[in-house]
Amino acid sequence: MKQNLANKLIGIGFILVLWTLMHLMIHTAAIPSPIKTVLSLYDQLKNGLLIDLLYSLYRVMVALFFSSLLGTALGIAMGLSPKMDQIISPIVYILYPLPKIAFLPILMILFGLKETSKILLIVLIIIFQFILSSKQAIDGIPSNLVISMTSLKQSKIMHLKNLYIPAVLPSFFTSLRVSFGISISILFFGENFATTYGMGYRIMNAWAMANYTQMFAGILLLSLVGLVVYGLIDIIQKRACKWMYITYNK
């Protein structure tokens, strides 16, 4: 635990040193000092930035919930049923490469200008990560494990509980990490249309006004949130996938 904390502090320290060096060497307002950025972040948190953060986190978390639930279910179904795989795979392969950000105007026309269209945009982009990773995890299960479960006359529910879900969990958490980062990136586009709240809107508005200190403060806040979220995912994964962290003494 202490070693893990020390490693994180070393990583944060390295970024701060690099940031400071860039600020001192480049001599441009576009790269403010870390101290000014932290002070700006403190001021903004007292003046409404927390509301923007909560709006953004709401959009991301709702999208992650539905994407992970539906995407994982579809991936498992595709892995277990060749017929489902034949039906769904062509749809996934056609839609996955499309630049789905371009569909935001259509989503706004169909679902309005409020939260639904923004959340759906994130879902349309990240759901494929869960579908493909879940299917690959099911496909990667050794056949002898399936045969062993079958020979023990386990029910389909027991197959799902004791074999398929544990096989999918590691890739599920990986998809969760990747999808959270992608979702944050999507906010910079989605939150600049028909909204006045959100980290994407706040950061891009600061950039448009050439207020780079305020812009970096927003980026710093998202980085800190990411650090917390990824830390929580690590903790949950260690509890849900205990077998991955078992060490054997030789």
C-alpha positions as a Python dict, from the first residue, in 0.01 Angstrom:
ca = {
    (1, 'M'): (0, 0, 0),
    (2, 'K'): (277, 241, 102),
    (3, 'Q'): (482, 146, -204),
    (4, 'N'): (184, 206, -432),
    (5, 'L'): (129, 552, -277),
    (6, 'A'): (498, 632, -312),
    (7, 'N'): (493, 536, -681),
    (8, 'K'): (193, 762, -743),
    (9, 'L'): (363, 1052, -567),
    (10, 'I'): (676, 999, -777),
    (11, 'G'): (464, 1006, -1094),
    (12, 'I'): (285, 1324, -987),
    (13, 'G'): (616, 1483, -893),
    (14, 'F'): (764, 1400, -1234),
    (15, 'I'): (470, 1565, -1413),
    (16, 'L'): (498, 1876, -1194),
    (17, 'V'): (871, 1906, -1260),
    (18, 'L'): (821, 1865, -1635),
    (19, 'W'): (537, 2119, -1629),
    (20, 'T'): (752, 2371, -1438),
    (21, 'L'): (1044, 2326, -1677),
    (22, 'M'): (819, 2383, -1978),
    (23, 'H'): (678, 2698, -1816),
    (24, 'L'): (1028, 2835, -1744),
    (25, 'M'): (1184, 2741, -2078),
    (26, 'I'): (908, 2833, -2324),
    (27, 'H'): (810, 3168, -2167),
    (28, 'T'): (452, 3183, -2293),
    (29, 'A'): (119, 3257, -2128),
    (30, 'A'): (-14, 2942, -2293),
    (31, 'I'): (170, 2735, -2030),
    (32, 'P'): (104, 2890, -1687),
    (33, 'S'): (301, 2786, -1381),
    (34, 'P'): (167, 2502, -1164),
    (35, 'I'): (135, 2737, -865),
    (36, 'K'): (-81, 2988, -1054),
    (37, 'T'): (-289, 2701, -1191),
    (38, 'V'): (-354, 2554, -845),
    (39, 'L'): (-451, 2898, -711),
    (40, 'S'): (-683, 2949, -1008),
    (41, 'L'): (-838, 2607, -948),
    (42, 'Y'): (-902, 2697, -584),
    (43, 'D'): (-1072, 3023, -686),
    (44, 'Q'): (-1284, 2851, -950),
    (45, 'L'): (-1397, 2579, -712),
    (46, 'K'): (-1537, 2854, -491),
    (47, 'N'): (-1712, 3011, -791),
    (48, 'G'): (-1907, 2732, -956),
    (49, 'L'): (-1649, 2497, -1108),
    (50, 'L'): (-1771, 2216, -883),
    (51, 'I'): (-2114, 2240, -1047),
    (52, 'D'): (-1952, 2197, -1390),
    (53, 'L'): (-1764, 1894, -1261),
    (54, 'L'): (-2080, 1735, -1121),
    (55, 'Y'): (-2264, 1783, -1452),
    (56, 'S'): (-1979, 1620, -1643),
    (57, 'L'): (-1946, 1331, -1399),
    (58, 'Y'): (-2321, 1271, -1415),
    (59, 'R'): (-2309, 1244, -1795),
    (60, 'V'): (-2005, 1017, -1790),
    (61, 'M'): (-2123, 787, -1511),
    (62, 'V'): (-2471, 737, -1659),
    (63, 'A'): (-2318, 660, -1998),
    (64, 'L'): (-2066, 420, -1843),
    (65, 'F'): (-2339, 240, -1650),
    (66, 'F'): (-2560, 171, -1951),
    (67, 'S'): (-2269, 103, -2188),
    (68, 'S'): (-2103, -145, -1953),
    (69, 'L'): (-2430, -322, -1871),
    (70, 'L'): (-2559, -356, -2226),
    (71, 'G'): (-2220, -394, -2393),
    (72, 'T'): (-2103, -671, -2159),
    (73, 'A'): (-2434, -858, -2194),
    (74, 'L'): (-2414, -841, -2574),
    (75, 'G'): (-2048, -949, -2572),
    (76, 'I'): (-2123, -1252, -2354),
    (77, 'A'): (-2422, -1343, -2572),
    (78, 'M'): (-2205, -1322, -2885),
    (79, 'G'): (-1937, -1537, -2723),
    (80, 'L'): (-2182, -1807, -2613),
    (81, 'S'): (-2415, -1812, -2913),
    (82, 'P'): (-2276, -1848, -3268),
    (83, 'K'): (-2613, -1735, -3404),
    (84, 'M'): (-2604, -1416, -3196),
    (85, 'D'): (-2246, -1362, -3306),
    (86, 'Q'): (-2345, -1392, -3674),
    (87, 'I'): (-2624, -1138, -3627),
    (88, 'I'): (-2449, -880, -3408),
    (89, 'S'): (-2089, -894, -3536),
    (90, 'P'): (-2164, -737, -3879),
    (91, 'I'): (-2351, -453, -3705),
    (92, 'V'): (-2061, -392, -3468),
    (93, 'Y'): (-1799, -405, -3745),
    (94, 'I'): (-1995, -156, -3957),
    (95, 'L'): (-2073, 93, -3680),
    (96, 'Y'): (-1752, 75, -3475),
    (97, 'P'): (-1522, 261, -3722),
    (98, 'L'): (-1774, 540, -3790),
    (99, 'P'): (-1698, 889, -3649),
    (100, 'K'): (-1997, 884, -3414),
    (101, 'I'): (-1931, 1237, -3287),
    (102, 'A'): (-2079, 1352, -3618),
    (103, 'F'): (-2415, 1210, -3504),
    (104, 'L'): (-2452, 1465, -3222),
    (105, 'P'): (-2672, 1703, -3431),
    (106, 'I'): (-2899, 1409, -3520),
    (107, 'L'): (-2918, 1301, -3156),
    (108, 'M'): (-3009, 1656, -3056),
    (109, 'I'): (-3290, 1663, -3313),
    (110, 'L'): (-3425, 1325, -3200),
    (111, 'F'): (-3374, 1351, -2823),
    (112, 'G'): (-3356, 1724, -2753),
    (113, 'L'): (-3081, 1959, -2644),
    (114, 'K'): (-3053, 1849, -2283),
    (115, 'E'): (-2876, 1556, -2119),
    (116, 'T'): (-3011, 1260, -2317),
    (117, 'S'): (-2839, 1347, -2646),
    (118, 'K'): (-2500, 1401, -2477),
    (119, 'I'): (-2523, 1079, -2279),
    (120, 'L'): (-2628, 882, -2586),
    (121, 'L'): (-2332, 1020, -2780),
    (122, 'I'): (-2094, 881, -2516),
    (123, 'V'): (-2280, 549, -2511),
    (124, 'L'): (-2260, 513, -2890),
    (125, 'I'): (-1883, 557, -2875),
    (126, 'I'): (-1780, 348, -2572),
    (127, 'I'): (-2029, 59, -2584),
    (128, 'F'): (-1826, -118, -2852),
    (129, 'Q'): (-1530, -140, -2617),
    (130, 'F'): (-1737, -351, -2374),
    (131, 'I'): (-1893, -563, -2649),
    (132, 'L'): (-1566, -660, -2813),
    (133, 'S'): (-1365, -713, -2493),
    (134, 'S'): (-1639, -930, -2338),
    (135, 'K'): (-1670, -1143, -2649),
    (136, 'Q'): (-1293, -1187, -2667),
    (137, 'A'): (-1284, -1290, -2300),
    (138, 'I'): (-1551, -1556, -2359),
    (139, 'D'): (-1371, -1681, -2670),
    (140, 'G'): (-1050, -1710, -2467),
    (141, 'I'): (-1192, -1951, -2207),
    (142, 'P'): (-1011, -2288, -2238),
    (143, 'S'): (-1243, -2558, -2368),
    (144, 'N'): (-1141, -2798, -2091),
    (145, 'L'): (-1294, -2562, -1832),
    (146, 'V'): (-1625, -2562, -2018),
    (147, 'I'): (-1614, -2942, -2046),
    (148, 'S'): (-1540, -2972, -1672),
    (149, 'M'): (-1837, -2752, -1582),
    (150, 'T'): (-2062, -2951, -1816),
    (151, 'S'): (-1945, -3285, -1679),
    (152, 'L'): (-2034, -3166, -1329),
    (153, 'K'): (-2388, -3108, -1458),
    (154, 'Q'): (-2383, -2743, -1357),
    (155, 'S'): (-2682, -2532, -1459),
    (156, 'K'): (-2650, -2245, -1705),
    (157, 'I'): (-2679, -2002, -1416),
    (158, 'M'): (-2384, -2171, -1243),
    (159, 'H'): (-2189, -2164, -1569),
    (160, 'L'): (-2252, -1791, -1588),
    (161, 'K'): (-2170, -1727, -1221),
    (162, 'N'): (-1863, -1949, -1183),
    (163, 'L'): (-1707, -1942, -1528),
    (164, 'Y'): (-1823, -1678, -1774),
    (165, 'I'): (-1855, -1375, -1547),
    (166, 'P'): (-1517, -1435, -1375),
    (167, 'A'): (-1359, -1475, -1720),
    (168, 'V'): (-1506, -1143, -1835),
    (169, 'L'): (-1432, -937, -1522),
    (170, 'P'): (-1062, -852, -1591),
    (171, 'S'): (-1137, -726, -1942),
    (172, 'F'): (-1445, -548, -1806),
    (173, 'F'): (-1234, -338, -1569),
    (174, 'T'): (-985, -265, -1846),
    (175, 'S'): (-1271, -148, -2069),
    (176, 'L'): (-1399, 64, -1781),
    (177, 'R'): (-1065, 244, -1753),
    (178, 'V'): (-1034, 301, -2126),
    (179, 'S'): (-1397, 409, -2163),
    (180, 'F'): (-1372, 661, -1877),
    (181, 'G'): (-1080, 832, -2051),
    (182, 'I'): (-1262, 832, -2385),
    (183, 'S'): (-1577, 971, -2221),
    (184, 'I'): (-1385, 1263, -2075),
    (185, 'S'): (-1243, 1338, -2421),
    (186, 'I'): (-1590, 1331, -2576),
    (187, 'L'): (-1708, 1593, -2327),
    (188, 'F'): (-1488, 1855, -2492),
    (189, 'F'): (-1705, 1822, -2800),
    (190, 'G'): (-2047, 1733, -2662),
    (191, 'E'): (-2053, 1997, -2389),
    (192, 'N'): (-1991, 2283, -2631),
    (193, 'F'): (-2337, 2255, -2786),
    (194, 'A'): (-2654, 2380, -2620),
    (195, 'T'): (-2512, 2378, -2268),
    (196, 'T'): (-2367, 2620, -2018),
    (197, 'Y'): (-2248, 2361, -1766),
    (198, 'G'): (-1976, 2100, -1783),
    (199, 'M'): (-1598, 2075, -1772),
    (200, 'G'): (-1574, 2060, -2149),
    (201, 'Y'): (-1769, 2384, -2182),
    (202, 'R'): (-1568, 2554, -1905),
    (203, 'I'): (-1227, 2455, -2048),
    (204, 'M'): (-1310, 2538, -2409),
    (205, 'N'): (-1463, 2870, -2304),
    (206, 'A'): (-1142, 2958, -2116),
    (207, 'W'): (-939, 2862, -2424),
    (208, 'A'): (-1157, 3082, -2649),
    (209, 'M'): (-1100, 3374, -2411),
    (210, 'A'): (-723, 3305, -2402),
    (211, 'N'): (-746, 3250, -2026),
    (212, 'Y'): (-490, 2971, -2022),
    (213, 'T'): (-451, 2962, -1645),
    (214, 'Q'): (-822, 2892, -1608),
    (215, 'M'): (-804, 2637, -1888),
    (216, 'F'): (-516, 2450, -1723),
    (217, 'A'): (-700, 2462, -1389),
    (218, 'G'): (-992, 2275, -1548),
    (219, 'I'): (-755, 2022, -1703),
    (220, 'L'): (-582, 1976, -1367),
    (221, 'L'): (-915, 1911, -1197),
    (222, 'L'): (-1005, 1644, -1454),
    (223, 'S'): (-664, 1485, -1400),
    (224, 'L'): (-720, 1468, -1025),
    (225, 'V'): (-1067, 1322, -1078),
    (226, 'G'): (-917, 1063, -1312),
    (227, 'L'): (-659, 972, -1049),
    (228, 'V'): (-935, 913, -794),
    (229, 'V'): (-1161, 721, -1034),
    (230, 'Y'): (-882, 492, -1155),
    (231, 'G'): (-777, 433, -794),
    (232, 'L'): (-1133, 329, -708),
    (233, 'I'): (-1148, 97, -1009),
    (234, 'D'): (-821, -65, -896),
    (235, 'I'): (-962, -122, -547),
    (236, 'I'): (-1288, -270, -680),
    (237, 'Q'): (-1100, -494, -924),
    (238, 'K'): (-875, -630, -648),
    (239, 'R'): (-1185, -725, -450),
    (240, 'A'): (-1381, -864, -745),
    (241, 'C'): (-1087, -1049, -906),
    (242, 'K'): (-900, -1176, -601),
    (243, 'W'): (-759, -1473, -790),
    (244, 'M'): (-552, -1236, -1007),
    (245, 'Y'): (-357, -1111, -704),
    (246, 'I'): (-279, -1443, -533),
    (247, 'T'): (94, -1488, -484),
    (248, 'Y'): (248, -1827, -425),
    (249, 'N'): (561, -1882, -219),
    (250, 'K'): (804, -2106, -401),
}
